[in-house]
Amino acid sequence: MFTEVNGLPLHPLVVHAVVVLVPLLALISVAYGVLPWWRSRLDWAVAGLSVVTPIATFVAKESGEAFEEAQRQRGLGGEFLRKIEEHAEYGDTLFWFTIGLAVAALLLLLVTSGLARVRSLPRWLAPVLTGMVVVLAVFALVYVYLAGDSGAQVVWGGTL
């Protein structure tokens, strides 16, 4: 399921979406949290990206694991496989930070929505969630860079 699309390997196709979506989710979620006057303009973007980005990251992770297994079956190993494993570890970590960021962003969206049930929540909840969004966004950005760079080094660094 996670190996090919029309004969092309799925992983190189879907990682491009992740490289765009994760930074967008990070930046727009942080902007939503720290710039309250922009919230009405950013709420749908935060909601949409919080749903789509973890899905794209999951597909990238799973397709990468399928690609790694295909390389093992081809008999490749050594330094090449070590670099792929390092890349996969970054991708796994990125997936969990993306999940955390998406959940924190959705909770922030809910807490700042103005719904009647939400008004009774403590006032400190929105700033705490904003802080969590900022921290998780930084980690997501770091790991999207590390995963992307390590993957690019495998492909363009003369290993593949």
Backbone as CSV, one residue per row, in Angstrom:
resi,resn,N_x,N_y,N_z,CA_x,CA_y,CA_z,C_x,C_y,C_z
1,MET,0.814,-1.199,0.000,0.000,0.000,0.000,0.859,1.265,0.000
2,PHE,1.974,1.253,0.699,2.799,2.442,0.828,4.056,2.376,-0.030
3,THR,4.013,1.643,-1.138,5.237,1.478,-1.905,5.272,2.319,-3.174
4,GLU,4.226,2.274,-4.003,4.292,2.937,-5.304,2.978,3.617,-5.669
5,VAL,3.099,4.608,-6.543,1.964,5.253,-7.187,2.297,5.331,-8.667
6,ASN,1.521,4.645,-9.484,1.758,4.614,-10.936,3.197,4.236,-11.280
7,GLY,3.748,3.289,-10.532,5.097,2.814,-10.806,6.210,3.649,-10.202
8,LEU,5.868,4.765,-9.576,6.877,5.606,-8.926,6.884,5.327,-7.432
9,PRO,8.065,5.338,-6.815,8.103,5.133,-5.364,7.330,6.248,-4.649
10,LEU,6.473,5.863,-3.718,5.620,6.820,-3.016,6.419,7.749,-2.108
11,HIS,7.440,7.234,-1.453,8.160,8.031,-0.450,8.725,9.350,-0.998
12,PRO,9.457,9.330,-2.108,9.975,10.612,-2.604,8.872,11.595,-3.017
13,LEU,7.707,11.078,-3.358,6.607,11.954,-3.732,5.980,12.629,-2.517
14,VAL,5.726,11.853,-1.474,5.001,12.378,-0.320,5.877,13.214,0.609
15,VAL,7.186,12.992,0.613,8.035,13.784,1.511,8.012,15.263,1.139
16,HIS,7.763,15.558,-0.114,7.683,16.959,-0.507,6.492,17.654,0.152
17,ALA,5.401,16.933,0.310,4.254,17.489,1.030,4.612,17.742,2.490
18,VAL,5.329,16.813,3.102,5.708,16.949,4.510,6.641,18.143,4.706
19,VAL,7.573,18.308,3.788,8.545,19.407,3.889,7.840,20.766,3.792
20,VAL,6.700,20.805,3.140,5.929,22.052,3.048,4.942,22.170,4.206
21,LEU,4.218,21.090,4.497,3.133,21.153,5.476,3.602,21.322,6.914
22,VAL,4.682,20.643,7.311,5.138,20.751,8.701,5.554,22.188,9.036
23,PRO,6.390,22.843,8.214,6.695,24.247,8.526,5.467,25.165,8.492
24,LEU,4.534,24.896,7.577,3.308,25.702,7.550,2.516,25.530,8.838
25,LEU,2.331,24.289,9.268,1.623,24.044,10.527,2.342,24.727,11.679
26,ALA,3.653,24.604,11.727,4.424,25.210,12.819,4.259,26.727,12.833
27,LEU,4.481,27.352,11.707,4.452,28.818,11.650,3.046,29.379,11.845
28,ILE,2.059,28.780,11.217,0.697,29.307,11.336,0.135,29.058,12.734
29,SER,0.473,27.924,13.347,0.014,27.658,14.711,0.637,28.629,15.711
30,VAL,1.924,28.897,15.534,2.586,29.868,16.415,1.972,31.257,16.206
31,ALA,1.768,31.649,14.972,1.145,32.950,14.691,-0.241,33.022,15.318
32,TYR,-1.007,31.948,15.209,-2.340,31.914,15.814,-2.248,32.134,17.322
33,GLY,-1.264,31.516,17.955,-1.143,31.628,19.403,-0.643,32.973,19.885
34,VAL,0.333,33.544,19.191,0.968,34.772,19.702,0.380,36.058,19.111
35,LEU,-0.419,35.934,18.077,-1.037,37.118,17.463,-2.556,36.990,17.514
36,PRO,-3.164,37.279,18.672,-4.603,37.045,18.834,-5.475,37.784,17.810
37,TRP,-5.043,38.938,17.338,-5.854,39.694,16.382,-5.900,39.033,15.009
38,TRP,-5.063,38.039,14.753,-5.069,37.306,13.485,-5.850,35.996,13.572
39,ARG,-6.307,35.656,14.759,-6.925,34.345,14.960,-8.105,34.088,14.027
40,SER,-8.919,35.084,13.791,-10.092,34.872,12.926,-9.680,34.590,11.482
41,ARG,-8.490,35.004,11.092,-8.001,34.740,9.736,-7.251,33.422,9.628
42,LEU,-6.734,32.930,10.744,-5.883,31.740,10.725,-6.556,30.469,11.241
43,ASP,-7.758,30.594,11.817,-8.362,29.435,12.475,-8.599,28.260,11.535
44,TRP,-9.094,28.508,10.329,-9.336,27.400,9.399,-8.022,26.800,8.907
45,ALA,-7.017,27.612,8.737,-5.714,27.085,8.316,-5.125,26.195,9.402
46,VAL,-5.231,26.621,10.653,-4.724,25.812,11.766,-5.489,24.493,11.836
47,ALA,-6.803,24.548,11.717,-7.620,23.329,11.791,-7.273,22.378,10.643
48,GLY,-7.233,22.890,9.438,-6.942,22.045,8.278,-5.552,21.450,8.318
49,LEU,-4.559,22.270,8.615,-3.183,21.781,8.686,-2.990,20.796,9.834
50,SER,-3.732,20.982,10.924,-3.615,20.075,12.065,-4.160,18.690,11.746
51,VAL,-5.015,18.599,10.755,-5.540,17.295,10.337,-4.690,16.703,9.219
52,VAL,-4.367,17.505,8.210,-3.684,17.007,7.016,-2.204,16.680,7.280
53,THR,-1.529,17.501,8.040,-0.082,17.334,8.228,0.288,16.018,8.914
54,PRO,-0.365,15.633,10.010,-0.017,14.328,10.594,-0.305,13.159,9.648
55,ILE,-1.341,13.275,8.836,-1.644,12.211,7.879,-0.527,12.111,6.847
56,ALA,-0.115,13.242,6.306,0.980,13.239,5.322,2.272,12.715,5.948
57,THR,2.533,13.081,7.182,3.739,12.628,7.871,3.683,11.119,8.113
58,PHE,2.508,10.620,8.455,2.345,9.175,8.638,2.587,8.424,7.328
59,VAL,2.030,8.927,6.238,2.221,8.276,4.938,3.697,8.310,4.550
60,ALA,4.372,9.420,4.809,5.808,9.510,4.512,6.591,8.497,5.342
61,LYS,6.243,8.380,6.605,6.933,7.438,7.499,6.715,5.999,7.035
62,GLU,5.490,5.649,6.764,5.177,4.285,6.341,5.781,3.959,4.974
63,SER,5.718,4.905,4.057,6.302,4.659,2.734,7.822,4.574,2.822
64,GLY,8.411,5.315,3.738,9.852,5.218,3.961,10.242,3.857,4.512
65,GLU,9.429,3.344,5.425,9.709,2.005,5.964,9.570,0.948,4.877
66,ALA,8.585,1.114,3.991,8.426,0.170,2.877,9.619,0.267,1.926
67,PHE,10.085,1.485,1.687,11.256,1.688,0.824,12.501,1.068,1.454
68,GLU,12.656,1.246,2.759,13.802,0.662,3.474,13.761,-0.866,3.375
69,GLU,12.590,-1.448,3.565,12.461,-2.904,3.468,12.776,-3.390,2.054
70,ALA,12.361,-2.633,1.043,12.673,-3.006,-0.343,14.181,-2.990,-0.581
71,GLN,14.878,-2.048,0.037,16.336,-1.987,-0.112,17.003,-3.173,0.570
72,ARG,16.470,-3.573,1.718,17.001,-4.759,2.412,16.816,-6.001,1.545
73,GLN,15.650,-6.120,0.930,15.364,-7.285,0.092,16.249,-7.312,-1.153
74,ARG,16.671,-6.134,-1.600,17.593,-6.065,-2.737,19.010,-6.468,-2.334
75,GLY,19.235,-6.610,-1.031,20.550,-7.025,-0.555,21.468,-5.879,-0.205
76,LEU,20.952,-4.651,-0.198,21.788,-3.507,0.151,21.981,-3.465,1.662
77,GLY,23.119,-2.987,2.083,23.415,-2.924,3.509,24.569,-1.979,3.772
78,GLY,25.243,-2.210,4.858,26.415,-1.424,5.204,26.095,0.026,5.503
79,GLU,26.953,0.900,5.013,26.829,2.338,5.256,25.515,2.887,4.711
80,PHE,25.104,2.409,3.552,23.847,2.846,2.939,22.674,2.587,3.874
81,LEU,22.581,1.379,4.400,21.477,1.023,5.286,21.560,1.781,6.601
82,ARG,22.756,2.026,7.100,22.918,2.797,8.336,22.374,4.210,8.150
83,LYS,22.664,4.817,6.994,22.167,6.168,6.731,20.646,6.191,6.580
84,ILE,20.101,5.158,5.971,18.640,5.078,5.851,18.008,4.907,7.224
85,GLU,18.612,4.100,8.085,18.093,3.908,9.439,18.128,5.213,10.239
86,GLU,19.197,5.993,10.083,19.282,7.293,10.751,18.176,8.208,10.251
87,HIS,17.994,8.232,8.939,16.933,9.032,8.328,15.563,8.585,8.859
88,ALA,15.357,7.277,8.967,14.085,6.744,9.462,13.834,7.145,10.914
89,GLU,14.885,7.162,11.727,14.727,7.587,13.123,14.293,9.044,13.206
90,TYR,14.893,9.897,12.390,14.461,11.297,12.352,13.011,11.398,11.911
91,GLY,12.639,10.600,10.917,11.259,10.611,10.436,10.272,10.148,11.491
92,ASP,10.624,9.121,12.252,9.759,8.646,13.330,9.571,9.732,14.394
93,THR,10.665,10.368,14.772,10.590,11.430,15.777,9.767,12.608,15.251
94,LEU,9.981,12.957,13.993,9.193,14.033,13.375,7.706,13.711,13.433
95,PHE,7.337,12.472,13.153,5.929,12.083,13.187,5.323,12.373,14.555
96,TRP,6.015,11.997,15.635,5.464,12.206,16.976,5.406,13.687,17.346
97,PHE,6.407,14.463,16.940,6.326,15.905,17.198,5.209,16.545,16.391
98,THR,4.971,16.058,15.191,3.883,16.588,14.370,2.531,16.271,14.999
99,ILE,2.381,15.059,15.508,1.142,14.690,16.214,0.939,15.619,17.414
100,GLY,1.989,15.792,18.219,1.891,16.657,19.391,1.543,18.084,19.030
101,LEU,2.194,18.606,18.006,1.915,19.977,17.559,0.483,20.104,17.075
102,ALA,0.020,19.145,16.312,-1.346,19.196,15.786,-2.376,19.160,16.921
103,VAL,-2.158,18.283,17.892,-3.090,18.186,19.027,-3.076,19.478,19.838
104,ALA,-1.882,19.998,20.133,-1.785,21.244,20.899,-2.430,22.402,20.138
105,ALA,-2.230,22.459,18.824,-2.825,23.531,18.021,-4.349,23.415,18.014
106,LEU,-4.874,22.200,17.897,-6.329,22.017,17.928,-6.906,22.375,19.300
107,LEU,-6.195,22.009,20.365,-6.654,22.387,21.709,-6.635,23.897,21.886
108,LEU,-5.584,24.550,21.387,-5.523,26.015,21.452,-6.675,26.623,20.666
109,LEU,-6.964,26.070,19.513,-8.079,26.531,18.696,-9.392,26.406,19.466
110,LEU,-9.565,25.290,20.144,-10.783,25.063,20.927,-10.876,26.030,22.109
111,VAL,-9.778,26.180,22.833,-9.767,27.025,24.032,-10.026,28.492,23.692
112,THR,-9.582,28.930,22.529,-9.759,30.334,22.131,-10.980,30.538,21.236
113,SER,-11.824,29.532,21.110,-12.957,29.605,20.191,-14.085,30.511,20.670
114,GLY,-14.169,30.747,21.968,-15.246,31.585,22.491,-16.539,30.825,22.736
115,LEU,-16.529,29.515,22.584,-17.721,28.710,22.847,-18.112,28.839,24.318
116,ALA,-19.398,28.712,24.592,-19.912,28.904,25.952,-19.240,27.974,26.960
117,ARG,-19.077,26.719,26.629,-18.462,25.768,27.565,-16.987,26.075,27.808
118,VAL,-16.350,26.695,26.852,-14.917,26.986,26.951,-14.672,28.196,27.836
119,ARG,-15.619,29.085,27.920,-15.442,30.315,28.718,-15.213,30.030,30.194
120,SER,-15.648,28.870,30.660,-15.463,28.540,32.081,-14.090,27.931,32.372
121,LEU,-13.305,27.685,31.350,-11.957,27.145,31.550,-11.035,28.216,32.129
122,PRO,-9.978,27.814,32.828,-9.050,28.796,33.399,-8.410,29.680,32.311
123,ARG,-8.189,30.936,32.619,-7.631,31.890,31.655,-6.184,31.573,31.297
124,TRP,-5.478,30.875,32.181,-4.068,30.567,31.923,-3.894,29.454,30.893
125,LEU,-4.979,28.786,30.519,-4.877,27.644,29.618,-4.399,28.046,28.213
126,ALA,-4.911,29.144,27.684,-4.498,29.575,26.338,-3.010,29.932,26.281
127,PRO,-2.476,30.703,27.235,-1.034,30.974,27.182,-0.171,29.722,27.354
128,VAL,-0.613,28.783,28.180,0.139,27.541,28.358,0.129,26.743,27.059
129,LEU,-1.024,26.638,26.427,-1.109,25.929,25.150,-0.291,26.631,24.065
130,THR,-0.281,27.954,24.081,0.543,28.698,23.123,2.013,28.369,23.332
131,GLY,2.445,28.307,24.584,3.825,27.926,24.874,4.140,26.527,24.389
132,MET,3.201,25.610,24.579,3.399,24.248,24.094,3.495,24.224,22.570
133,VAL,2.648,24.993,21.914,2.675,25.063,20.447,4.026,25.587,19.974
134,VAL,4.533,26.625,20.629,5.822,27.199,20.232,6.941,26.165,20.395
135,VAL,6.982,25.482,21.526,8.031,24.491,21.771,7.925,23.335,20.780
136,LEU,6.730,22.812,20.587,6.549,21.701,19.657,6.830,22.128,18.215
137,ALA,6.514,23.359,17.880,6.807,23.867,16.529,8.307,23.919,16.288
138,VAL,9.060,24.348,17.276,10.521,24.390,17.140,11.064,22.981,16.924
139,PHE,10.620,22.030,17.729,11.091,20.653,17.568,10.671,20.071,16.217
140,ALA,9.453,20.348,15.793,8.995,19.850,14.489,9.847,20.434,13.368
141,LEU,10.171,21.713,13.450,11.014,22.334,12.426,12.421,21.744,12.425
142,VAL,12.962,21.506,13.593,14.296,20.907,13.680,14.291,19.513,13.060
143,TYR,13.279,18.728,13.396,13.260,17.353,12.894,12.856,17.245,11.435
144,VAL,12.073,18.186,10.924,11.803,18.148,9.482,13.090,18.484,8.730
145,TYR,13.899,19.359,9.293,15.195,19.652,8.682,16.120,18.430,8.748
146,LEU,16.235,17.823,9.939,17.133,16.676,10.101,16.718,15.501,9.216
147,ALA,15.426,15.216,9.175,14.948,14.109,8.334,15.169,14.434,6.862
148,GLY,14.831,15.635,6.462,15.012,16.022,5.062,16.467,16.038,4.643
149,ASP,17.317,16.586,5.487,18.740,16.660,5.156,19.362,15.269,5.101
150,SER,19.041,14.425,6.068,19.621,13.076,6.057,19.117,12.275,4.861
151,GLY,17.865,12.462,4.479,17.356,11.787,3.291,18.010,12.298,2.028
152,ALA,18.201,13.603,1.947,18.862,14.196,0.779,20.317,13.739,0.683
153,GLN,20.976,13.590,1.832,22.364,13.112,1.817,22.454,11.689,1.284
154,VAL,21.459,10.856,1.600,21.450,9.494,1.075,21.301,9.532,-0.444
155,VAL,20.395,10.357,-0.940,20.118,10.394,-2.381,21.193,11.149,-3.147
156,TRP,21.545,12.332,-2.679,22.437,13.200,-3.448,23.876,13.158,-2.973
157,GLY,24.148,12.482,-1.852,25.507,12.422,-1.338,26.344,11.298,-1.909
158,GLY,25.864,10.650,-2.949,26.632,9.602,-3.591,26.440,8.230,-2.972
159,THR,25.509,8.102,-2.008,25.279,6.812,-1.367,24.341,5.938,-2.189
160,LEU,23.310,6.540,-2.766,22.304,5.782,-3.507,22.685,5.607,-4.957
